[in-house]
Amino acid sequence: MKRTALVLQGGGLRGAFTAGVLDVFIENDIEFDVVFGTSAGALTGISYVSKQPGIAFRILYDYAKDRHFGSISNLLKTRSYFNSDYLFKDIFIEGVAFDFEKFAASPEQFYCVTTSLKDAQAYYFSKDRDDFFASCLSASMSLPLISSPIEIDGELHLDGGNSEPIPFSKPLELGYEKIVIIGTREKEYRKKPSKRTIIALNKKMYSNYPIYLNAILDYSNLYNKKVSEIEKLEREGRVFVIQPLEKVEVSRTEKNKKKIRDLYEKGRKTGLDKLESLKGYLDGSQ
């Protein structure tokens, strides 16, 4: 059996697309040896590993307008738009009954990706760590400018998407023969350079972390380079890509629940449409 890896892009509430695809995977017993998720990809990925269909969508949909989960008031009070304490202590336990034991016991390995403010490098943290939820996953989901950095092993970390927008490099480096990538942007999408106001805010916020600041300012080039690499790998048959077929109109902090549900349904449909070709890719028959 060839070693398989699943790679999940971030994108905030655009993760509803990923949630739809992953629910189809769960329902059809599509499994992998390892899963790599960054930001919202990490959030949707853990419910896939725990084999709880609907959990990721419920978090993104049911709590989209919950001011305790994500709001400007959170940002003003705590310097973080999304409240990770509320997510893991209230939503996970009381809201959606996430199965922590099943997640931990799953034979599928799981890594969330973060970016260090010290060196702007990607760090991969295993689900086996005691501080996985409180620190590692929280850091992976902490968006720059609207989140406070999280300390892990004595260093500050933020959103993994800053260093690995789509974390396919690590499974490629480790020699996984079959890599499936779920993206949250349409194939034609390319990142534009940040606006002047955003550049100014980044310079003010991260002036003490020059390497990280330079990486943030060059993020559009990094993102577009990674997308081009994926397209080349896809043409060569080395990766299998599932992504939206049309322009995604959902923002990272989307509040329109209809848009979120529609994107989830598009994820389900795309996952179902790709199911047979995906199976062929994984078993080597295609």
C-alpha positions as CSV (number, residue, x, y, z in Angstrom):
1,M,0.0,0.0,0.0
2,K,1.4,3.4,-1.0
3,R,1.7,6.0,1.7
4,T,-1.0,8.6,1.5
5,A,-1.2,12.2,2.8
6,L,-4.1,14.7,2.9
7,V,-3.3,18.4,2.7
8,L,-5.8,21.1,3.8
9,Q,-5.6,24.8,2.9
10,G,-6.8,27.5,5.3
11,G,-9.0,30.4,4.6
12,G,-11.2,31.1,7.6
13,L,-14.9,30.6,6.8
14,R,-13.9,29.4,3.4
15,G,-13.1,26.2,5.2
16,A,-16.8,25.4,4.7
17,F,-15.8,24.0,1.3
18,T,-13.3,21.7,2.9
19,A,-15.8,20.6,5.5
20,G,-18.1,19.5,2.7
21,V,-15.5,17.5,0.9
22,L,-14.3,15.9,4.1
23,D,-17.8,14.8,5.1
24,V,-18.0,13.0,1.8
25,F,-14.6,11.3,2.6
26,I,-15.9,10.1,5.9
27,E,-19.1,8.8,4.5
28,N,-17.2,6.9,1.9
29,D,-14.4,5.6,4.1
30,I,-11.6,7.5,2.3
31,E,-8.7,7.5,4.8
32,F,-5.0,8.6,4.8
33,D,-1.9,7.8,6.7
34,V,-1.3,11.5,7.6
35,V,-3.2,14.8,7.5
36,F,-1.6,18.2,7.3
37,G,-3.8,21.2,8.0
38,T,-3.1,24.9,8.3
39,S,-5.4,27.5,9.9
40,A,-9.0,26.6,9.0
41,G,-7.7,23.5,7.4
42,A,-6.5,22.4,10.8
43,L,-9.9,23.0,12.3
44,T,-11.7,21.0,9.6
45,G,-9.1,18.4,9.6
46,I,-9.5,17.4,13.2
47,S,-13.2,16.5,12.8
48,Y,-12.2,14.4,9.8
49,V,-9.6,12.5,11.8
50,S,-12.2,12.0,14.6
51,K,-14.6,10.7,12.0
52,Q,-17.4,13.1,13.0
53,P,-19.2,14.3,9.8
54,G,-20.9,17.6,10.2
55,I,-18.9,18.8,13.1
56,A,-16.7,21.2,11.2
57,F,-19.6,22.6,9.3
58,R,-21.6,23.1,12.5
59,I,-18.7,25.1,14.0
60,L,-18.4,27.3,11.0
61,Y,-22.1,27.7,10.3
62,D,-23.9,27.6,13.7
63,Y,-21.4,30.0,15.3
64,A,-20.7,32.3,12.4
65,K,-22.6,35.1,14.0
66,D,-21.7,34.2,17.6
67,R,-19.9,37.3,19.0
68,H,-18.2,35.2,21.6
69,F,-16.6,33.1,18.8
70,G,-15.5,35.8,16.4
71,S,-16.1,39.5,16.6
72,I,-14.6,43.0,16.7
73,S,-15.5,43.2,20.4
74,N,-13.2,40.1,20.9
75,L,-10.4,41.9,19.0
76,L,-10.8,45.1,21.1
77,K,-10.9,43.1,24.4
78,T,-8.3,40.4,23.8
79,R,-6.4,41.5,20.6
80,S,-7.8,38.4,18.9
81,Y,-10.8,38.3,16.6
82,F,-11.5,34.6,17.2
83,N,-11.7,33.4,20.8
84,S,-9.9,30.0,20.9
85,D,-10.7,29.5,24.6
86,Y,-14.4,29.7,23.8
87,L,-14.0,27.5,20.8
88,F,-12.2,24.7,22.6
89,K,-13.9,24.9,26.0
90,D,-17.5,25.8,25.0
91,I,-18.1,25.0,21.3
92,F,-16.0,21.8,21.2
93,I,-17.3,20.3,24.4
94,E,-20.9,21.6,24.9
95,G,-21.8,22.8,21.4
96,V,-20.7,20.0,19.1
97,A,-19.4,17.3,21.4
98,F,-16.1,16.8,19.7
99,D,-14.7,13.3,20.4
100,F,-11.2,14.1,21.8
101,E,-10.6,10.4,22.7
102,K,-11.4,9.2,19.2
103,F,-9.3,11.9,17.7
104,A,-6.3,10.9,19.8
105,A,-6.8,7.2,19.2
106,S,-7.1,7.5,15.4
107,P,-4.3,5.7,13.5
108,E,-4.3,8.7,11.1
109,Q,-1.5,11.1,12.1
110,F,-2.3,14.7,12.2
111,Y,-0.1,17.8,12.0
112,C,-1.2,21.5,12.3
113,V,1.1,24.1,10.7
114,T,2.2,27.3,12.4
115,T,4.6,30.1,11.5
116,S,7.3,31.3,13.9
117,L,7.6,35.0,14.3
118,K,11.3,34.5,15.0
119,D,12.3,33.0,11.7
120,A,9.1,33.0,9.6
121,Q,9.5,29.2,9.1
122,A,6.7,26.6,9.1
123,Y,6.5,24.4,12.1
124,Y,4.5,21.1,12.2
125,F,3.0,20.0,15.5
126,S,1.6,16.5,16.1
127,K,-1.8,15.8,17.6
128,D,0.2,13.7,20.2
129,R,1.4,16.8,22.0
130,D,-0.2,17.6,25.4
131,D,-0.6,21.2,24.3
132,F,-2.0,20.4,20.9
133,F,-5.3,22.2,21.3
134,A,-4.4,24.9,23.7
135,S,-1.3,26.1,21.9
136,C,-0.5,24.4,18.6
137,L,-4.0,24.4,17.0
138,S,-4.7,27.8,18.5
139,A,-1.6,29.2,16.9
140,S,-2.3,27.6,13.5
141,M,-5.6,29.4,13.5
142,S,-4.3,32.8,14.7
143,L,-4.6,35.2,11.8
144,P,-2.0,38.0,11.6
145,L,-3.1,41.5,12.6
146,I,-6.3,40.2,14.2
147,S,-4.8,37.7,16.6
148,S,-2.3,37.6,19.4
149,P,0.7,35.3,18.9
150,I,0.7,32.0,20.8
151,E,3.8,30.8,22.6
152,I,5.0,27.3,21.8
153,D,8.2,25.9,23.2
154,G,9.4,29.4,24.1
155,E,8.7,31.0,20.7
156,L,5.8,33.0,19.4
157,H,3.7,31.6,16.5
158,L,0.9,32.6,14.3
159,D,-1.2,31.3,11.3
160,G,0.6,28.5,9.4
161,G,-0.6,29.9,6.1
162,N,2.0,32.7,6.4
163,S,4.8,30.2,5.7
164,E,2.9,27.3,4.1
165,P,-0.3,28.6,2.4
166,I,-1.1,25.1,1.2
167,P,1.1,22.7,3.2
168,F,2.1,20.1,0.6
169,S,5.9,20.6,0.8
170,K,6.3,18.5,3.9
171,P,4.5,15.3,2.7
172,L,6.4,15.7,-0.6
173,E,9.7,16.0,1.3
174,L,8.8,13.0,3.4
175,G,8.2,10.9,0.3
176,Y,4.5,10.3,0.5
177,E,3.5,8.7,-2.9
178,K,-0.1,9.9,-3.0
179,I,-0.9,13.4,-1.9
180,V,-4.5,14.8,-2.0
181,I,-4.9,18.6,-1.7
182,I,-8.1,20.3,-0.8
183,G,-8.0,24.0,-1.6
184,T,-10.4,26.8,-0.7
185,R,-9.8,29.0,-3.7
186,E,-10.7,28.4,-7.3
187,K,-8.0,27.3,-9.7
188,E,-7.7,30.7,-11.4
189,Y,-7.2,32.7,-8.1
190,R,-3.9,34.5,-7.5
191,K,-3.1,36.6,-4.5
192,K,-2.7,40.4,-5.1
193,P,-0.1,42.4,-3.1
194,S,-1.4,43.9,0.1
195,K,-2.9,47.4,0.1
196,R,-0.9,50.3,1.6
197,T,-3.0,50.4,4.8
198,I,-2.3,46.7,5.4
199,I,1.4,47.1,4.7
200,A,1.5,50.0,7.2
201,L,-0.3,48.0,9.8
202,N,2.0,45.0,9.4
203,K,5.1,47.2,9.7
204,K,3.7,48.7,12.9
205,M,2.6,45.4,14.4
206,Y,5.7,43.2,13.5
207,S,8.6,45.7,13.5
208,N,10.3,43.7,16.2
209,Y,10.2,40.6,14.0
210,P,12.0,41.7,10.7
211,I,12.2,38.2,9.1
212,Y,8.5,37.6,9.8
213,L,7.6,41.1,8.5
214,N,9.5,40.6,5.3
215,A,7.7,37.2,4.8
216,I,4.3,38.8,5.4
217,L,5.1,41.6,3.0
218,D,6.1,39.1,0.3
219,Y,3.2,36.8,1.0
220,S,1.4,37.2,-2.3
221,N,4.5,36.1,-4.2
222,L,4.9,33.0,-1.9
223,Y,1.2,32.1,-2.3
224,N,1.3,32.4,-6.1
225,K,4.6,30.4,-6.3
226,K,3.0,27.6,-4.3
227,V,-0.1,27.5,-6.5
228,S,2.1,27.2,-9.6
229,E,4.1,24.4,-8.0
230,I,0.8,22.5,-7.2
231,E,-0.4,23.0,-10.8
232,K,2.9,21.5,-12.1
233,L,2.6,18.5,-9.7
234,E,-1.0,18.0,-10.7
235,R,0.0,17.8,-14.4
236,E,2.6,15.3,-13.5
237,G,0.1,13.2,-11.6
238,R,2.0,13.5,-8.3
239,V,-0.9,15.2,-6.5
240,F,-4.7,15.1,-6.7
241,V,-6.4,18.5,-6.2
242,I,-9.9,19.2,-5.1
243,Q,-10.9,22.9,-5.1
244,P,-13.9,25.1,-5.9
245,L,-14.9,25.2,-9.5
246,E,-16.0,28.9,-9.5
247,K,-15.0,32.1,-7.8
248,V,-15.4,31.9,-4.0
249,E,-17.3,34.9,-2.6
250,V,-16.9,34.0,1.1
251,S,-14.5,36.0,3.2
252,R,-12.3,34.7,6.0
253,T,-14.6,36.2,8.6
254,E,-17.9,35.7,6.7
255,K,-21.1,36.3,8.6
256,N,-23.6,35.5,5.9
257,K,-24.8,32.0,6.8
258,K,-26.4,31.3,3.5
259,K,-23.1,31.9,1.7
260,I,-21.4,29.5,4.2
261,R,-24.0,26.8,3.7
262,D,-23.9,27.2,-0.1
263,L,-20.1,26.8,0.0
264,Y,-20.4,23.7,2.1
265,E,-22.9,22.2,-0.3
266,K,-20.5,23.0,-3.2
267,G,-17.8,21.2,-1.3
268,R,-20.0,18.1,-0.9
269,K,-20.9,18.1,-4.6
270,T,-17.3,18.5,-5.7
271,G,-16.2,15.8,-3.4
272,L,-18.9,13.4,-4.7
273,D,-18.1,14.3,-8.3
274,K,-14.4,13.6,-7.7
275,L,-14.9,10.4,-5.7
276,E,-14.3,7.8,-8.3
277,S,-11.3,9.5,-9.9
278,L,-9.9,10.0,-6.4
279,K,-10.2,6.3,-5.6
280,G,-8.4,5.5,-8.9
281,Y,-5.6,7.9,-8.0
282,L,-5.2,6.4,-4.5
283,D,-5.2,2.8,-5.6
284,G,-3.1,3.5,-8.7
285,S,-5.6,2.4,-11.2
286,Q,-5.8,5.9,-12.8
